[in-house]
Amino acid sequence: MRTIKHWIDGTEVDGAGPFTPVHDPATGAVIAELATADQGVVDAAVAAARTAQRAWAATSLARRTEILFRMRELVVANTDELARVISAEHGKTVDDAIGEIGRGRETLDFACGINQANKGEFSADASTGVDVHSLRQPVGVVAGITPFNFPVMVPMWMHPVAIGCGNAFILKPSERDPSAANFVARLYAEAGLPDGVFQVVHGGKDTVDALLAHPGVGAVSFVGSTPIARYVQQVGIANGKRVQALGGANNHAVVMPDADFEFAAAQISSGAFGSAGQRCMAVPVAVAVGGAAEPLVAALKAEAEKITVGPGSDPATDMGPVITAQARERVIRSATDAIEAGAGVVVDGRDLTVRGHENGYFVGPTLLDNVTPEMSAYRDEIFGPLLTVLRVADLDEALELVNSSPFGNGSAIFTNSGEAARRYSHGVEAGMVGVNVPIPTPVAYYSFGGWKDSLFGDHHAHGPEAVRFYTRNKVITTRWPHRDSQVEASMSFPSTTD
């Protein structure tokens, strides 16, 4: 049995805690055992990070970016192998994993220009003979706690920027698909990153709590469900840390009567069923406005029925399994409850079995019509291949429905009307909006983040917001008087007009 270890101070380290099984979602079989971190392992990682960070923060920007450029090239060269590692433990298709790595690499691209993104400001003669300048300095040791659904992309929203800004980074990946984190650690070592600047500790809640409470950790980034995001923020702040915690989502795609229904259905189906719906920017809700309902549902049905479900390693597969047996049961239960409450079944994937993979965690694409806001299939973040269709009379009702959700991660509108698109974009209460784009995840030089219960903290992820999160601002006021100057002390508050 393969053992997945921690990566501390440039080498693999055994864990003192219990081992956790890692499953192949396509077969249900245990394929590895994961070492979990106790307090001693976390202490060792933080101690190594603190030592390494002092030297790394003093390293020139030229040297830092040289290593980040080298890391980018190594990620490119190893994309196929890394994608297979992701697919084996997550279950998503290899092509989908390649796409994930590509989107994560965008943040590496951004971090390669950290010497531009992290510049300070300067004002000469703010007062007579007085100059003022600002600079941004690293927080120190920072930690990232990341989910199973994007084992490479989401951590890459964090660590390249944090490291580029001069911090040391400790990653606590999901225990469900942990191998990609160690793969990335080895690439950093090959790129020339000093030992201790990037480290990986594995485990569950005990490991998270140890990081949140550790006095040597200055900031924590988190992506996961809303209840855990709220917990991470509250505990982290109580322990004096800077925290950004991205929570859950229930993203809506509004389809207007003037939309291209085949185009909208293809895009929404991709957003709903890609990666078996296990994306924080998935589209589990389609809102049909007025006369859009019947043609949209027909087009969505046709798209769902095209999808081939199977193991992610099979090139013929469009959609793989969900991550665990419990996730499979949750999706099936949510669909069943909605059907029993009156929702119409358009496509039913609850009883899907994949030949040769009878013990895998598979659910087929499931499409329900005439869902109501009271149903749990609509209210809850299902995180599976379940697409619900709600019908509303007009754009005002659509906006009211979307804005009544406690989540505010992303939203989309499909229309050929610029007026409707602008009105929706400005009126919807969400941090990211797509116009004829189902998954409006921004490019890396913008920042990712939602509103309401989808984000706890002041800063969004990656891009310029990440630079601000991983650095602290310092303002320096300077005067160099001539040695013959006569300056008398004044008891009045100083004025810049003096």
C-alpha positions as CSV (number, residue, x, y, z in Angstrom):
1,M,0.0,0.0,0.0
2,R,1.4,3.4,-1.1
3,T,1.8,5.9,1.8
4,I,1.4,9.6,1.2
5,K,3.7,11.5,3.5
6,H,4.1,15.2,4.6
7,W,6.5,17.4,2.8
8,I,8.5,19.4,5.4
9,D,11.8,21.3,5.0
10,G,12.5,19.8,1.5
11,T,11.8,16.1,2.3
12,E,9.0,13.6,2.9
13,V,8.2,13.1,6.5
14,D,6.1,10.3,8.2
15,G,3.1,11.4,10.2
16,A,2.7,10.6,13.9
17,G,-1.1,10.6,13.6
18,P,-3.4,7.8,12.3
19,F,-3.5,6.9,8.6
20,T,-6.5,7.8,6.5
21,P,-7.5,5.7,3.4
22,V,-7.5,7.4,0.0
23,H,-10.0,5.9,-2.5
24,D,-10.3,5.7,-6.3
25,P,-13.9,7.1,-6.8
26,A,-14.3,5.1,-10.0
27,T,-13.9,1.8,-8.2
28,G,-14.3,2.5,-4.5
29,A,-11.0,0.7,-3.9
30,V,-8.4,2.0,-1.4
31,I,-5.4,3.0,-3.4
32,A,-3.2,4.7,-0.8
33,E,-2.9,5.6,2.9
34,L,-2.4,9.1,4.0
35,A,-0.2,10.2,6.9
36,T,-2.0,12.7,9.1
37,A,-0.3,15.5,11.1
38,D,-0.4,15.8,14.8
39,Q,0.6,18.9,16.7
40,G,4.3,17.9,16.5
41,V,4.2,17.7,12.7
42,V,2.6,21.1,12.5
43,D,5.1,22.6,14.9
44,A,7.9,21.2,12.8
45,A,6.5,22.6,9.6
46,V,5.9,26.0,11.1
47,A,9.4,26.1,12.6
48,A,11.0,25.2,9.3
49,A,8.8,27.8,7.5
50,R,9.8,30.6,10.0
51,T,13.5,29.9,9.5
52,A,13.2,29.7,5.7
53,Q,11.0,32.8,5.4
54,R,13.4,35.2,7.0
55,A,16.0,34.4,4.3
56,W,13.4,34.2,1.5
57,A,12.0,37.6,2.4
58,A,15.5,39.1,2.0
59,T,15.9,37.4,-1.4
60,S,15.9,39.8,-4.4
61,L,12.8,40.1,-6.5
62,A,14.9,39.0,-9.5
63,R,15.8,35.7,-7.8
64,R,12.2,35.1,-6.7
65,T,10.8,35.6,-10.1
66,E,13.6,33.5,-11.7
67,I,12.4,30.6,-9.5
68,L,8.7,31.2,-10.3
69,F,9.5,31.3,-14.0
70,R,11.3,28.0,-13.6
71,M,8.4,26.6,-11.7
72,R,6.0,27.6,-14.4
73,E,8.0,25.8,-17.0
74,L,8.1,22.7,-14.8
75,V,4.3,22.8,-14.4
76,V,3.9,23.0,-18.2
77,A,6.3,20.1,-18.8
78,N,4.6,17.9,-16.2
79,T,1.0,18.8,-16.9
80,D,0.0,15.4,-18.3
81,E,1.5,13.4,-15.4
82,L,0.0,15.7,-12.8
83,A,-3.4,15.5,-14.5
84,R,-3.3,11.7,-14.2
85,V,-2.5,12.0,-10.5
86,I,-5.5,14.3,-10.1
87,S,-7.8,12.0,-12.0
88,A,-6.8,8.9,-10.1
89,E,-7.8,10.3,-6.7
90,H,-10.5,12.9,-7.7
91,G,-12.3,11.0,-10.5
92,K,-12.5,13.9,-13.0
93,T,-11.4,13.2,-16.5
94,V,-7.8,13.7,-17.5
95,D,-8.8,16.4,-19.9
96,D,-10.7,18.3,-17.2
97,A,-7.7,18.0,-14.9
98,I,-5.4,19.4,-17.6
99,G,-7.8,22.4,-17.8
100,E,-7.7,22.8,-14.1
101,I,-3.9,22.9,-14.2
102,G,-4.0,25.5,-17.0
103,R,-6.2,27.8,-15.0
104,G,-4.0,27.4,-11.9
105,R,-1.0,28.2,-14.0
106,E,-2.5,31.5,-14.8
107,T,-1.8,32.6,-11.2
108,L,1.8,31.4,-11.6
109,D,2.0,33.7,-14.7
110,F,0.7,36.6,-12.6
111,A,3.2,35.8,-9.8
112,C,6.0,35.8,-12.3
113,G,5.4,39.6,-12.5
114,I,5.3,40.1,-8.8
115,N,8.0,42.8,-9.1
116,Q,5.3,44.9,-10.9
117,A,2.3,43.8,-8.8
118,N,3.9,44.4,-5.4
119,K,5.3,47.9,-6.0
120,G,4.9,50.7,-3.5
121,E,4.2,54.4,-3.9
122,F,6.2,57.6,-3.4
123,S,5.3,61.2,-2.9
124,A,8.0,63.8,-2.9
125,D,7.7,67.0,-0.8
126,A,4.5,66.0,0.9
127,S,5.6,68.8,3.3
128,T,8.6,71.0,3.0
129,G,11.6,68.7,2.7
130,V,9.5,65.7,3.7
131,D,8.9,62.7,1.4
132,V,6.5,59.8,2.0
133,H,6.6,56.4,0.5
134,S,4.9,53.1,1.1
135,L,6.0,49.5,0.7
136,R,4.4,46.1,1.2
137,Q,6.1,43.5,3.3
138,P,5.3,39.8,3.6
139,V,3.1,38.6,6.5
140,G,5.6,35.8,7.3
141,V,4.3,32.2,7.5
142,V,0.9,31.7,5.8
143,A,-1.3,28.6,5.4
144,G,-3.7,27.4,2.8
145,I,-6.5,25.0,3.5
146,T,-8.0,23.7,0.3
147,P,-10.8,21.5,-1.0
148,F,-10.9,18.3,-2.9
149,N,-12.6,19.6,-6.1
150,F,-9.5,21.5,-7.5
151,P,-6.4,19.9,-5.8
152,V,-4.0,22.0,-8.0
153,M,-5.9,25.1,-9.2
154,V,-7.2,26.3,-5.8
155,P,-3.9,26.0,-4.0
156,M,-2.3,27.7,-7.0
157,W,-4.6,30.7,-6.4
158,M,-2.7,31.0,-3.1
159,H,0.9,29.8,-3.0
160,P,2.5,31.4,-6.0
161,V,1.4,34.9,-4.9
162,A,2.2,34.3,-1.3
163,I,5.7,33.0,-2.1
164,G,6.3,35.7,-4.7
165,C,5.5,38.3,-2.0
166,G,8.2,36.8,0.3
167,N,6.1,34.5,2.6
168,A,6.6,30.9,3.4
169,F,3.5,28.8,2.6
170,I,2.1,25.7,4.3
171,L,-0.5,23.8,2.4
172,K,-3.1,21.6,4.0
173,P,-4.8,19.9,1.1
174,S,-8.0,17.8,1.1
175,E,-7.4,14.3,2.5
176,R,-9.5,12.9,-0.3
177,D,-7.0,13.7,-3.1
178,P,-3.7,14.7,-1.5
179,S,-1.1,13.4,-3.9
180,A,-1.1,16.4,-6.2
181,A,0.1,18.6,-3.4
182,N,3.2,16.5,-2.9
183,F,3.8,16.5,-6.7
184,V,3.7,20.3,-6.7
185,A,6.1,20.4,-3.7
186,R,8.7,18.3,-5.6
187,L,8.4,20.7,-8.6
188,Y,9.1,23.7,-6.4
189,A,12.2,21.9,-5.1
190,E,13.3,21.2,-8.6
191,A,12.7,24.8,-9.5
192,G,15.2,25.9,-6.8
193,L,12.8,27.1,-4.1
194,P,14.7,27.0,-0.8
195,D,13.6,24.2,1.6
196,G,10.9,25.3,4.0
197,V,9.3,28.0,1.8
198,F,6.7,25.6,0.5
199,Q,5.5,22.7,2.7
200,V,2.6,20.2,2.8
201,V,0.9,18.8,5.9
202,H,-1.9,16.3,5.6
203,G,-4.8,15.6,7.8
204,G,-8.4,16.6,8.8
205,K,-10.0,18.9,11.3
206,D,-7.2,18.4,14.0
207,T,-4.6,19.5,11.5
208,V,-6.7,22.5,10.5
209,D,-7.2,23.5,14.1
210,A,-3.5,23.2,14.8
211,L,-2.8,25.6,12.0
212,L,-5.5,28.0,13.0
213,A,-4.2,28.1,16.6
214,H,-0.5,28.2,15.9
215,P,1.1,31.5,16.9
216,G,3.7,31.1,14.2
217,V,1.1,31.3,11.4
218,G,0.2,34.9,10.4
219,A,-2.6,34.4,7.8
220,V,-4.9,31.6,6.5
221,S,-6.5,31.2,3.2
222,F,-9.4,28.7,2.9
223,V,-11.8,27.4,0.2
224,G,-14.6,25.1,1.1
225,S,-18.2,24.9,2.4
226,T,-19.9,27.9,4.0
227,P,-20.1,26.4,7.5
228,I,-16.4,25.5,7.6
229,A,-15.5,28.9,6.0
230,R,-17.3,30.6,8.8
231,Y,-15.6,28.4,11.4
232,V,-12.2,29.0,9.9
233,Q,-12.7,32.8,9.9
234,Q,-14.0,32.9,13.5
235,V,-11.3,30.7,14.9
236,G,-8.5,32.2,12.9
237,I,-9.5,35.8,13.9
238,A,-9.8,34.7,17.5
239,N,-6.2,33.6,17.3
240,G,-5.0,36.9,15.8
241,K,-4.7,35.8,12.2
242,R,-5.6,37.5,8.9
243,V,-8.2,35.2,7.2
244,Q,-9.8,35.0,3.8
245,A,-12.4,32.1,3.7
246,L,-14.3,31.4,0.5
247,G,-17.5,29.5,1.2
248,G,-20.2,27.7,-0.8
249,A,-22.3,28.6,-3.8
250,N,-25.5,28.0,-5.5
251,N,-24.9,29.7,-8.8
252,H,-27.8,30.6,-11.1
253,A,-27.9,30.9,-14.9
254,V,-30.8,33.1,-16.0
255,V,-32.0,32.4,-19.5
256,M,-34.0,35.2,-21.3
257,P,-36.6,34.5,-24.0
258,D,-34.4,36.1,-26.6
259,A,-31.4,33.8,-25.9
260,D,-29.9,31.2,-28.2
261,F,-31.3,28.2,-26.5
262,E,-29.0,25.6,-27.9
263,F,-26.0,27.7,-27.1
264,A,-27.3,28.4,-23.6
265,A,-28.1,24.7,-23.0
266,A,-24.7,23.6,-24.1
267,Q,-23.0,26.1,-21.8
268,I,-25.2,25.5,-18.8
269,S,-24.8,21.7,-19.2
270,S,-21.1,22.1,-19.2
271,G,-21.3,24.2,-16.0
272,A,-23.8,21.8,-14.3
273,F,-22.2,18.4,-15.3
274,G,-18.6,19.2,-15.8
275,S,-16.5,17.5,-13.1
276,A,-19.7,15.8,-12.0
277,G,-20.9,19.2,-10.8
278,Q,-18.2,19.4,-8.1
279,R,-17.1,22.9,-8.8
280,C,-17.6,26.0,-6.6
281,M,-18.5,27.8,-9.8
282,A,-20.8,25.0,-11.1
283,V,-24.2,26.0,-12.4
284,P,-26.8,23.9,-10.5
285,V,-29.7,26.2,-11.2
286,A,-31.2,27.4,-14.5
287,V,-33.8,30.1,-14.3
288,A,-36.1,30.1,-17.3
289,V,-37.7,33.5,-17.9
290,G,-41.2,33.6,-19.5
291,G,-41.3,31.8,-22.8
292,A,-37.7,30.5,-22.5
293,A,-38.8,27.5,-20.3
294,E,-40.0,24.9,-22.8
295,P,-37.3,25.3,-25.5
296,L,-34.6,25.6,-22.8
297,V,-35.7,22.4,-21.0
298,A,-35.8,20.5,-24.3
299,A,-32.3,21.7,-25.2
300,L,-31.0,20.9,-21.7
301,K,-32.4,17.4,-22.0
302,A,-30.7,16.8,-25.3
303,E,-27.4,18.0,-23.9
304,A,-27.6,15.8,-20.7
305,E,-28.4,12.7,-22.8
306,K,-25.2,13.2,-24.8
307,I,-22.9,12.8,-21.8
308,T,-20.9,9.6,-21.4
309,V,-20.3,8.7,-17.8
310,G,-17.3,6.6,-16.8
311,P,-13.9,6.5,-15.1
312,G,-11.9,9.7,-15.6
313,S,-9.0,7.7,-17.1
314,D,-11.1,6.6,-20.1
315,P,-10.7,9.0,-23.0
316,A,-14.3,8.4,-24.0
317,T,-15.6,9.7,-20.6
318,D,-17.3,13.1,-20.4
319,M,-18.1,12.9,-16.7
320,G,-16.5,10.9,-14.0
321,P,-17.8,9.9,-10.5
322,V,-18.4,12.0,-7.5
323,I,-15.8,12.0,-4.8
324,T,-17.3,9.6,-2.2
325,A,-20.1,7.2,-1.6
326,Q,-21.6,9.7,0.8
327,A,-21.6,12.4,-1.9
328,R,-23.4,10.0,-4.2
329,E,-26.1,9.3,-1.7
330,R,-26.5,13.0,-1.0
331,V,-27.1,13.8,-4.7
332,I,-29.6,10.9,-5.1
333,R,-31.4,11.9,-1.9
334,S,-31.7,15.5,-2.9
335,A,-33.1,14.6,-6.3
336,T,-35.5,12.0,-4.8
337,D,-36.8,14.5,-2.2
338,A,-37.5,17.1,-4.9
339,I,-39.3,14.6,-7.1
340,E,-41.5,13.5,-4.2
341,A,-42.2,17.2,-3.5
342,G,-43.5,17.7,-7.1
343,A,-40.5,18.4,-9.3
344,G,-40.7,17.0,-12.8
345,V,-38.1,14.4,-13.9
346,V,-36.6,15.2,-17.3
347,V,-33.4,13.2,-17.1
348,D,-32.9,10.7,-14.3
349,G,-29.3,9.6,-13.5
350,R,-30.0,8.2,-10.0
351,D,-29.7,4.5,-10.9
352,L,-26.7,4.7,-13.2
353,T,-24.3,1.8,-13.1
354,V,-21.0,1.8,-15.1
355,R,-20.1,-1.6,-16.3
356,G,-16.9,-2.9,-14.8
357,H,-17.1,-0.2,-12.1
358,E,-20.1,-1.3,-10.2
359,N,-18.6,-0.1,-6.9
360,G,-17.7,3.3,-8.2
361,Y,-19.4,6.5,-6.9
362,F,-21.3,7.3,-10.1
363,V,-24.4,9.4,-10.6
364,G,-25.7,10.2,-14.1
365,P,-26.7,13.7,-15.2
366,T,-30.0,14.5,-13.6
367,L,-32.3,17.3,-14.8
368,L,-35.4,18.4,-12.9
369,D,-38.0,20.9,-14.1
370,N,-40.6,22.9,-12.1
371,V,-38.4,23.0,-9.0
372,T,-39.5,25.5,-6.4
373,P,-37.4,27.6,-4.0
374,E,-38.6,25.6,-1.0
375,M,-37.0,22.4,-2.2
376,S,-33.7,21.4,-0.7
377,A,-32.4,20.5,-4.2
378,Y,-32.6,24.2,-4.9
379,R,-31.7,25.7,-1.5
380,D,-28.6,23.6,-0.6
381,E,-25.3,23.4,-2.3
382,I,-25.6,19.8,-3.8
383,F,-22.1,19.6,-5.3
384,G,-23.1,16.9,-7.8
385,P,-24.5,16.4,-11.3
386,L,-28.0,17.7,-10.5
387,L,-29.4,20.6,-12.5
388,T,-32.7,22.2,-11.4
389,V,-34.9,24.4,-13.6
390,L,-37.0,27.1,-12.0
391,R,-39.5,29.1,-14.0
392,V,-40.2,32.9,-13.5
393,A,-42.3,35.4,-15.3
394,D,-39.8,38.2,-16.0
395,L,-36.3,39.6,-15.3
396,D,-37.5,41.3,-12.2
397,E,-38.6,38.0,-10.7
398,A,-35.4,36.4,-11.8
399,L,-33.3,39.0,-10.0
400,E,-35.5,38.7,-6.9
401,L,-35.0,34.9,-6.9
402,V,-31.2,35.1,-7.3
403,N,-30.7,37.8,-4.8
404,S,-32.8,36.0,-2.2
405,S,-30.2,33.2,-2.0
406,P,-27.8,33.4,0.9
407,F,-24.9,32.6,-1.5
408,G,-23.4,35.2,-3.8
409,N,-20.5,33.5,-5.6
410,G,-21.2,33.7,-9.3
411,S,-24.2,34.2,-11.6
412,A,-24.8,34.3,-15.3
413,I,-27.4,35.6,-17.8
414,F,-28.0,34.3,-21.3
415,T,-29.5,36.9,-23.6
416,N,-29.0,38.9,-26.8
417,S,-30.2,42.1,-25.1
418,G,-27.5,44.5,-24.0
419,E,-30.0,46.3,-21.8
420,A,-31.0,43.1,-20.0
421,A,-27.4,42.0,-19.6
422,R,-26.4,45.4,-18.1
423,R,-29.4,45.5,-15.8
424,Y,-28.7,42.0,-14.6
425,S,-24.9,42.5,-14.2
426,H,-25.5,45.7,-12.1
427,G,-28.4,44.4,-10.1
428,V,-27.4,40.9,-9.2
429,E,-25.8,40.3,-5.7
430,A,-22.9,38.2,-6.7
431,G,-19.1,38.7,-6.8
432,M,-18.7,37.3,-10.3
433,V,-21.0,37.7,-13.2
434,G,-21.1,36.0,-16.7
435,V,-22.9,37.3,-19.7
436,N,-23.4,34.4,-22.0
437,V,-20.6,32.8,-20.0
438,P,-21.7,30.0,-17.6
439,I,-18.7,29.9,-15.2
440,P,-17.5,33.4,-14.8
441,T,-14.2,32.5,-13.1
442,P,-12.0,35.6,-13.7
443,V,-8.6,35.4,-15.3
444,A,-5.7,35.5,-12.7
445,Y,-5.0,39.2,-13.1
446,Y,-8.5,39.9,-11.7
447,S,-9.5,38.5,-8.4
448,F,-11.9,35.6,-7.5
449,G,-14.5,35.9,-4.8
450,G,-18.2,36.1,-3.9
451,W,-20.5,38.0,-1.7
452,K,-22.7,37.2,1.3
453,D,-22.2,33.6,2.6
454,S,-19.7,32.8,-0.2
455,L,-16.9,34.9,1.3
456,F,-15.8,35.6,4.8
457,G,-13.1,38.3,5.0
458,D,-12.1,41.4,3.1
459,H,-10.0,40.0,0.3
460,H,-10.8,37.9,-2.7
461,A,-8.5,35.2,-4.1
462,H,-5.6,35.5,-6.6
463,G,-4.6,38.5,-8.6
464,P,-4.2,42.0,-7.0
465,E,-6.4,41.1,-4.0
466,A,-4.1,38.2,-3.1
467,V,-1.1,40.6,-3.1
468,R,-2.8,42.8,-0.6
469,F,-3.8,39.8,1.5
470,Y,-0.3,38.3,1.7
471,T,1.4,41.6,2.4
472,R,1.2,44.3,5.1
473,N,1.4,47.9,4.1
474,K,4.0,50.2,5.7
475,V,4.2,54.0,5.2
476,I,7.5,55.7,5.8
477,T,7.8,59.5,6.2
478,T,11.4,60.8,5.7
479,R,13.2,64.2,6.2
480,W,16.9,64.8,5.7
481,P,17.6,68.3,7.0
482,H,20.7,70.1,6.0
483,R,23.2,70.1,8.9
484,D,23.1,73.9,9.1
485,S,19.2,74.0,9.3
486,Q,17.7,75.6,12.3
487,V,14.5,73.7,13.3
488,E,12.7,74.7,16.4
489,A,10.5,72.3,18.2
490,S,6.8,73.0,18.1
491,M,4.2,71.7,20.5
492,S,1.5,72.1,17.9
493,F,0.3,69.2,15.8
494,P,2.5,69.2,12.7
495,S,0.9,70.5,9.5
496,T,1.9,69.5,5.9
497,T,1.7,73.2,4.9
498,D,4.7,74.1,7.1
